[in-house]
Amino acid sequence: MTAAKQLEGRDEPILEPDLLIVDSHHHLFERPGWRYLHEDYLDDAQAGHKIVASVYMEIQAMARTDGPEFLRPLGEVEFANGVGAIGASGQYGPCRVAAGIIGHADLRIGDRVGELLDRCMSAAPDRFRGIRQVTIEHATEIPFRYITNRPPVGAMRDPGFHAGFAQLVRRGLTFDAAVFDHQIPDVARLAEAFPDATIVLNHCGSVMAMGLSDAERAQTFSNWRESIHGLARRQNVMMKIGGFGLPFWDFGFMDRKDPVGYLELAAAWQPYVETSIEAFGAERCMMESNFPIDGRSCGFVPLWNALKHITRDCSADEKAALFHRTAMRVYHLNVPGLATT
């Protein structure tokens, strides 16, 4: 099964077809009614854009079914490392799928998380680069209708979280932060508390705009913009641009029956993309597909066309940073022919 709009726009002309892309964020999984694995991602990645590598992002799939609960996420890292080995073989084309791996861990368990991190590093020494713990919170139940694994409430405020985070930093691993826009100051405080950490804000901070009036949306954008500029002052935080196909943004593309082209996507996403680059600079921003999740709103080809269109006036050096160099550097990826500087 594919996401509703995943294959749309395959007939669009590919903008800047030679621009090298490291997709900094995608998922692979098999769930009832929805399967998206290595071959499915390759089908998208080989549809025209020059995707040369990708970063596998945890989605709490393929976990072990036995053993201590806190070690079960190791199964997903082992799975992703197998995919990475397939990509590195070159037998399925030049795209190095899962060249980097971000696993899941519950940092609330404090120092004990160190055992999981060490096991992950041992299982995937050439690819494991860090963890993500989704910590989105909202006062209403609206956004959680779309979430399979509901995050624990108050995770970042839990007494054990900082102890667990320290274990991550001690090992030189990254932390991918998944929060809503009103939680961005929490990420800023975390960055201040751990200045040696590398933190990557996912999906531009996921603005929760569902059900808002036009006036409320305008105020929410203003608040988000202020928070993003404040966060950018913490030099150890990076920005991951994408995730706009998530329902939280409420752009309306999920409910569209007709195909959505890249120009429509670009018009809706542009204020957030431009603000992110303005705040963080190209060297601290990286582009993501968030597929197949964003495939509920648009096709893989139009998604990358939209991001290219929005950044069409950037210099060649800025585009290199946005579309592959930042991801290469931050996640320490080893991709033949691609340098991090």
TORDOMI-448864 format. One line per 4 residues: number of its first residue (from 1); their letters; for each residue x, y, z of C-alpha. Coordinates in steps of 0.001 Angstrom, whole numbers, plus 524288, in hexadecimal, padded with zeros to 5 digits. Layout:
REM TORDOMI-448864
NUM> A> X Y Z  ...
END
This chain:
REM TORDOMI-448864
1> MTAA> 80000 80000 80000  80494 80DD8 7FD49  800B8 81A89 803AA  7F532 820EE 7FCE4
5> KQLE> 7FCDF 82A9F 7F4A6  80A6B 824A7 7F4D9  80B37 821E5 7E64C  8050E 82E82 7E1A6
9> GRDE> 80CFB 8379B 7D91A  815F4 82D5A 7D32E  813D3 83455 7C631  818BB 8417D 7CB28
13> PILE> 82567 8463D 7C503  83077 8449C 7CECF  835CF 851C0 7D2F5  844AD 85233 7D3C7
17> PDLL> 845FF 84398 7D12F  85499 8439C 7D3FE  85369 84968 7E1A9  8588C 83F2E 7EB14
21> IVDS> 84F27 83C05 7F626  85121 83535 80314  84378 832C6 80833  845A9 835D1 8168A
25> HHHL> 83950 82F7F 81BC6  830D1 82429 8175C  82ACA 817E1 81D12  82974 8098D 8198B
29> FERP> 81F40 800D0 81FD1  814BA 7F6AE 81E19  807FF 7F887 8254F  7FA3E 7F370 82324
33> GWRY> 7F5BB 7F994 81672  80233 8012A 81408  80F21 7FBE8 80F0D  81ABC 80477 80B60
37> LHED> 827AB 7FD7E 80ADD  834B8 7FE6B 803C7  82F6B 7FBA8 7F62D  82448 8055D 7F819
41> YLDD> 82DA3 8102E 7FBFB  8367D 80D0C 7F06D  82AC9 80E01 7E75E  828DB 81BF0 7EC1A
45> AQAG> 83740 81F69 7ECF5  83992 81AF0 7DEEF  82DF1 82248 7D949  83630 82D86 7D422
49> HKIV> 83CA6 8353B 7DF0B  84AD8 831EF 7E1CD  84980 82BEA 7EF4F  8571D 826D5 7F258
53> ASVY> 85535 82303 8009D  84B79 82368 80BB1  84A4B 823B9 81A62  84158 8198F 82056
57> MEIQ> 838D5 81F6D 82AFA  832E2 81750 835D3  8246B 814CC 8359E  82462 80A35 84023
61> AMAR> 823A0 7FF98 835DE  82A2B 7F236 835DE  82C75 7F293 84490  8305C 7E62C 84B94
65> TDGP> 82530 7DECD 851D2  82C74 7D94F 85D68  836F0 7DD2C 866F7  83710 7E951 86F89
69> EFLR> 82D71 7F38D 86AC4  83775 7FE70 86A2A  8403D 7F674 86111  835B5 7F2C3 8574B
73> PLGE> 8381C 7FEA2 84E5C  844FF 7F809 84AEB  83D54 7EFBB 84143  83A22 7FB8C 838E5
77> VEFA> 84873 7FF7A 83836  84C37 7F1AC 83435  841C9 7F1E8 829A6  84607 7FF36 82486
81> NGVG> 8543C 7FB01 8246F  85094 7EFA6 81BAF  84A23 7F93D 8126D  85654 80198 812F0
85> AIGA> 85E96 7F5DF 80F30  855BC 7F34B 80392  8574A 8015D 7FF38  865FF 8010F 800E1
89> SGQY> 866D8 7F4FF 7F84B  8630C 7FD0E 7EC6C  85B04 7F1CC 7E6FD  84E9A 7F9D9 7E74E
93> GPCR> 853EB 8065F 7E1AA  85C60 81192 7E668  85380 81653 7F171  85935 812F8 7FEBB
97> VAAG> 84C85 810E0 80626  84E39 81197 814F6  85C20 8169E 81418  8591B 81C54 82171
101> IIGH> 84FFD 816CE 82BC8  8489F 81DC2 8369A  842B3 8144F 8403D  838DF 8158E 84B44
105> ADLR> 83B9A 8161C 859CC  833F3 81A67 865A5  83D27 823DA 86C69  83495 82419 87871
109> IGDR> 83B4C 817BC 87D30  8476B 81FDB 88004  854D7 8198A 880BC  84F6C 80C39 87CE1
113> VGEL> 84DA0 81126 86EF6  85C55 81061 86D77  85B60 801A7 86BD1  851D7 8031F 86083
117> LDRC> 85A50 80D7B 85A0A  86664 804EB 85B0A  85F07 7F955 85568  85A36 801B9 84A0B
121> MSAA> 867E6 806DA 8476C  86D05 7F8FD 84768  8621E 7F403 83E87  863FC 7FEC4 8346A
125> PDRF> 8716C 804CC 836AD  8723E 80AF0 82928  86467 8106E 828DD  85E51 8129C 83641
129> RGIR> 85EE6 8212A 838F0  85536 82450 843B2  84772 82341 848BC  83A67 829F1 847D7
133> QVTI> 83051 82A04 85282  8239C 8300F 84DE4  81EC7 8394B 85880  81389 84087 85211
137> EHAT> 8092D 84560 85B76  7FC7A 84CB1 85988  7F147 8511F 86207  7E744 84A96 85913
141> EIPF> 7E5A8 83CE6 853A7  7E4FA 841D3 84595  7F2D5 83EAE 840FA  7F387 83164 84775
145> RYIT> 7E962 82BBC 83E40  7F462 82A77 8346C  7FECC 8247B 83D2B  80137 815E5 83E91
149> NRPP> 80A62 81670 84A38  8059E 82130 85330  810FA 827A7 85A5A  81155 82810 8692A
153> VGAM> 80CD6 834C9 86F3A  8175E 83D54 87525  822D6 83541 87019  82C53 840B1 86F4A
157> RDPG> 828AB 844CE 87D16  82A6F 8373F 882C2  83507 8368A 88D59  83C51 82C03 885E7
161> FHAG> 83C6B 832C3 878A0  84871 83B39 87AC6  8500E 82FA9 88031  84C91 827C6 8741E
165> FAQL> 84FCF 83325 86B45  85D32 8343D 871A5  85FDF 8261B 86DD2  85CCC 829A5 85FC4
169> VRRG> 865C2 8357B 85FD1  870B8 82DE2 86653  870FC 824C6 85AA7  870EA 82F9B 85095
173> LTFD> 86382 82BCB 84B72  8594B 83522 8460F  84BA1 837B5 84B28  84078 839C3 84197
177> AAVF> 83623 8420A 8484C  827F3 84011 84460  81F60 84A55 84ACC  81433 85376 84792
181> DHQI> 8169D 861F5 84566  812E4 865ED 8533F  81D6D 85CB8 8587C  828B8 862C6 850E0
185> PDVA> 82D22 86A6B 85D07  82EA5 85D40 863E2  83841 85937 85947  83F89 8660D 85B1D
189> RLAE> 840DF 86377 869B5  845CC 855BE 866F1  84FF4 85B34 85D90  8546A 864D0 867EC
193> AFPD> 8555C 85A3F 8723F  85D94 851BF 8692E  865DA 85AD8 860BE  86DFE 84F6A 85BC6
197> ATIV> 8620F 84849 8568F  85DFE 84835 84856  84F4C 84A06 8479F  84788 84950 83AF9
201> LNHC> 839FF 84F75 83B23  830FE 84708 832DC  826DC 84C37 82956  829A8 85AAA 82BDA
205> GSVM> 823A4 85911 83942  8168D 853AA 83456  80D00 85EF4 8353D  8001F 859D8 83AB0
209> AMGL> 7F652 861B8 832C4  7EAF7 85843 8321A  7DDF6 85EF8 8342D  7E38E 86CC6 834E8
213> SDAE> 7DD31 878B6 82ECA  7E4D9 88112 8252A  7E7CA 88ADB 82FE2  7EC30 88021 83922
217> RAQT> 7F4CD 87A44 82E90  7FB42 88770 82C45  7FDFD 88908 83AC4  802FC 87B16 83BBD
221> FSNW> 80C5A 87D94 83071  81139 889EC 83715  8137B 88294 843CB  81A1E 87766 83CA4
225> RESI> 82307 880C6 83554  82745 88748 841FD  829DA 87A10 84856  831A8 87541 83CA4
229> HGLA> 83A70 8812C 83CAE  83C69 87F83 84B50  83FDB 87135 849B0  84967 87455 83EBC
233> RRQN> 851B1 87C16 84843  8558B 86EFC 84E31  8605B 86B14 844DE  85F5B 85CAC 84853
237> VMMK> 851B0 85BAE 84274  84F4D 85823 8342D  842C4 8597C 82C58  83C7C 84EB3 82481
241> IGGF> 833AB 8549A 81A0E  827F8 84C79 81603  81D09 844BC 81C1E  81339 84E21 81638
245> GLPF> 80AD3 842CD 811DC  8077C 83FBB 81FF7  7F959 842C5 8236E  7FD34 84C29 82E4D
249> WDFG> 80085 85719 824B9  7F2AC 8563D 81F49  7F645 85A81 81184  7EAAD 852B3 80C7A
253> FMDR> 7F224 84A34 802EA  7EEBA 83D75 809BC  7E058 83F42 806A0  7E242 84335 7F877
257> KDPV> 7DCD7 839B5 7EE66  7E43D 83FAF 7E2FC  7F30E 83F03 7E19C  7FB1D 8495E 7E890
261> GYLE> 80630 84F49 7E0A4  812F9 854E5 7E55D  80F18 8631C 7E35E  803AF 861B6 7ECC3
265> LAAA> 80C48 85AF3 7F6A4  816C2 8655B 7F54A  80D13 87064 7F746  80847 86A65 80413
269> WQPY> 815A2 86670 80948  81DC7 87217 80516  81C14 87AC5 81134  820B0 86FBF 81A0C
273> VETS> 82C01 86B8B 81164  830F3 87960 80F6A  82FAC 87CD4 81DCE  83726 8708E 821A3
277> IEAF> 84256 87389 81858  84246 881DB 81C5F  8438A 87E04 82AAC  84D10 872AD 829F4
281> GAER> 8545C 874DF 81D49  8566C 86A97 812CF  861B6 86420 81A17  858AB 8606E 8254F
285> CMME> 84CE0 85C53 81D30  84A1D 84F70 81666  83ED5 84AF4 80DDC  8365A 83F17 810AB
289> SNFP> 82B8F 83790 809DF  82561 83196 8160E  8207C 826DF 80D22  817D0 81F81 80CC3
293> IDGR> 810A8 82754 81737  81078 833AD 80EE8  80B92 82B47 803B0  7FE06 82D1B 8095E
297> SCGF> 7FEA3 83B20 8046B  8070D 83B06 7F835  80FA7 83326 7EF37  81E3D 8312B 7F10E
301> VPLW> 82193 83807 7E43E  8196C 84457 7E6D2  81E8A 844E5 7F4D2  82CAD 8465C 7F095
305> NALK> 828D0 84F15 7E533  8221D 85826 7EEF1  82E0E 858EC 7F7BE  836B0 85B94 7EBF0
309> HITR> 82D61 865F0 7E6DD  82CF9 86D18 7F3D8  83BDF 86D6F 7F466  83DE1 8707F 7E5F5
313> DCSA> 84473 87D87 7E906  84E3E 877B2 7F272  85C58 876A8 7EDFD  861DB 869B2 7E959
317> DEKA> 8697E 868AD 7F617  85D55 86B37 7FE48  855C0 860ED 7F6BA  8609E 8571A 7F8D2
321> ALFH> 85FD9 8599C 8076E  85110 858F8 807FA  84F59 84CDB 7FFB2  85AD2 84470 803DC
325> RTAM> 8668C 84A88 80AA7  86051 84DED 817C8  85A6F 84057 81926  8677E 83A3D 8157B
329> RVYH> 86EA3 8422C 81FCE  864E1 8414E 82ADF  86284 832B4 8297F  870A2 82F61 825C7
333> LNVP> 86C63 8281C 819A0  875A8 82071 81120  870EC 82188 80320  87A8B 81F1A 7F800
337> GLAT> 87D52 82B7F 7F066  876E5 834B0 7FA37  87E8E 83D40 8037D  8798E 843CF 80FD6
341> T> 88096 850A7 80D0B
END
